[in-house]
């Protein structure tokens, strides 16, 4: 808010609305596509168990899950983190983000000032684009509505690469590598689509 003033409330509100929209969409899709659960409960005689302290139960369950997960962490997460660290040090992700930032001719409908914000947001981190937006807003070169619009577009374009860089090693330590890739692909797809829908609605209302 200190950087882009009132535009911060609009931007945060739109991203939260997009999150609620995709949560509702995923819930409805799951309700329609996933198989229904078995409504019949199998009744089995339960043997009376001796009462156990909740802390001891939690500790036993934690140790059991730790032993099951540590093998995946060692087998997948550590090598993937090393690989992604090597790619980062080699400049692969920075080059990929810069390449995308320099090939945005299809966004020619945006003003040159907006493209500069988008380039900063793509080539560096979100805060770099935010600082550029704040400078343009303070000088009166751009309106708050334009700032919000270009930040939403930058959010859509820059998130997939950063998600692969930061989230995939973590996901691969919990799930199988293929499933981890699918989770990121679908989550980023739903995220981009929801933000795009909100951005289009905002464009027709405010622009």
Order of alpha helices (4+ residues) and beta strands (2+ residues): alpha-alpha-alpha-alpha-alpha-alpha-alpha-alpha
